[in-house]
Amino acid sequence: MYVIVDIQGQQFKVKQDQKLFVHRLKEEEGSTVEFDKVMLIDKEGNITVGTPVVEGAKVVAEVLAHVKGEKVLVFKKKRRKGYQKMNGHRQQFSQIVVKEIIA
């Protein structure tokens, strides 16, 4: 069984006991969070599609940790002008594990 759920504007295909990284959540580490924007449910080939969400369905997950992603370097240069600029960015993520799918 899997579901497609919307978490902070991004859609994820999740299963029971699956770990995934999502954009940083406000909840503390170890707390439980519920996502109720379930768009699709697949139970052994029986597919239910929401319009736009499936009523009464939700995903219960636990926040494991707050981490930073890999560093992304942004380098700008204009040739023959002496202009160079380097900038780095690390995205904030939350690692969650799906505890329960209520459908």
Buried (B, 14 or more C-beta within 10 A) or exposed (E): EBBBBBBEEEEBEBEEEBEBBBEBBEBEEEEEBEBBBBBBBBEEEEEBEBEEBBEEBBBEBBBBEBEEEEEEEEEEEEEEEEEEEEEEEEEEBBBBBBBEBEB
